[in-house]
Amino acid sequence: MADGLLSRARAAFDAAPPVGDAAYDRYCRVLGEELLAHWPRIAAANAADVAAAQRLGMPPTLVERLRLTDAHRDRMVALTAMTRDELRQVRETEVPVSGAARHVHRVPRPLGVVLMVYEARPTVTVDGALLPVAVGNAVLLRGGKETAATNAALERAVHSALTRAGLPTGLVTVLDDPQRRLLRALLKRPDEVDVVIPRGSPALVEHCRTSAIPLIAGGGGVNHLYIHRSADLELAVRATLDSKLPEPAGCTSVETLLLDRAVARDYFETLARALAGRETELTLHTAPELTALVPAGLKTEPLAAHDLGREFLDPVVAVVPVDDENAALDHVRRHGSGHTEGVIARDRHVIDAFRRRADAAMVVVNGSLRLHDGPTLGLGTEIAIATGRLHVRGPVTLGALVTHSYVTDGAGALRG
């Protein structure tokens, strides 16, 4: 089965036009139209997936990650328009040279056949079918079994768009692989798969790392927010809540607060006032020395050893006391995942130390960790946030889904 899928994807990739062809602009335009036209069937399939997850007793926060709403539909359609606008930025450019060649051009080329592996969120199916394909890649999409019906319905909309755009439908394949057998087979094929993009849990990413295929790894958001004694505590609380409550299971969600002992009591009192009257609960896993400082209105549980370096995927935050920025940075070094780290402080020396020494794809100063997002930062649409060190780190935008080659006009010149 793997051989057939790979042959089809490779044939589609070989038949696809070069980066910048008008067919990719058409594809972005008509994909938005097809998502709207297919939406009733997509929504019905998604409702079936959500109902099945609820019957299986999946936690409510994870069920919500499966659910597609009209707001998701509108964002997916908007994504097709944004991607279309950004295509013009991925283009051939002339490189100034002073050597033997008269002209050198830097030409964008697709990465090739991309295997994208992800969990839960069906919106990622549209991300994967849109961004890599818009710059000429073929993509194999292996989503979670919990959204199999939704992904199949989305694939039908995508194939309709590819056909209308004049592109091979083999550029996008949604894999039906509930037991991971096919995934294991594909990860053993560096001869046919050019790059793997895993998005999800650390276990999923590590499973994909066993392959010899180059990896653009995303996910694994064990993120910290350090609150220094010089911090504006009102801002610190707003940043905490915005970094956790809107998307408790998001990859940019804060998981651990590193709280300066000198302001711990004042921080908790400020947090209690901010949460008063809110329907959403926030649970703090606090170290023993902090528990006595927490006002009665806040919900707490004892901090356990396994809470350090943990993604809670719920409205839960671990709170660890620290003496200074050195202790905070040491904690980040030992427990962070290299995704997103933040500092709330007025002291410029502390801010500069955190900016220089925190090893992460994004360091946020005096703001929400959820700022780490391509469109939010104005960097463009993204397919993932990469935490590795090679090729791309941070938002994986259109420009990161191509490589480049050079075309030289020697005009008869010889090296000699």
Sequence and secondary structure as in RCSB ss.txt:
>XXXX:A:sequence
MADGLLSRARAAFDAAPPVGDAAYDRYCRVLGEELLAHWPRIAAANAADVAAAQRLGMPPTLVERLRLTDAHRDR
MVALTAMTRDELRQVRETEVPVSGAARHVHRVPRPLGVVLMVYEARPTVTVDGALLPVAVGNAVLLRGGKETAAT
NAALERAVHSALTRAGLPTGLVTVLDDPQRRLLRALLKRPDEVDVVIPRGSPALVEHCRTSAIPLIAGGGGVNHL
YIHRSADLELAVRATLDSKLPEPAGCTSVETLLLDRAVARDYFETLARALAGRETELTLHTAPELTALVPAGLKT
EPLAAHDLGREFLDPVVAVVPVDDENAALDHVRRHGSGHTEGVIARDRHVIDAFRRRADAAMVVVNGSLRLHDGP
TLGLGTEIAIATGRLHVRGPVTLGALVTHSYVTDGAGALRG
>XXXX:A:secstr
 HHHHHHHHHHHHHHS  TT HHHHHHHHHHHHHHHHHHHHHHHHHHHHHHHHHHTT  HHHHHHH   HHHHHH
HHHHHHHHHHHGGGS  EEE   SS SEEEEEEEE  EEEEEE S THHHHHHHHHHHHTT EEEEE  GGGHHH
HHHHHHHHHHHHHHHT  GGGEEE   TTSHHHHHHTT TTT  EEEEEE HHHHHHHHTSSS B  EE   EEE
EE TTS HHHHHHHHHHHHSS TTSTT EEEEEEEGGGHHHHHHHHHHHHTT SS  EEEE HHHHTTS TTSEE
EE  GGGTT    SSEEEEEEESSHHHHHHHHHHH  SSEEEEE S HHHHHHHHHH  SSEEEESS GGG SHH
HHTS  EEEEE SSSS  EEEEGGGGEEEEEEEE TT    
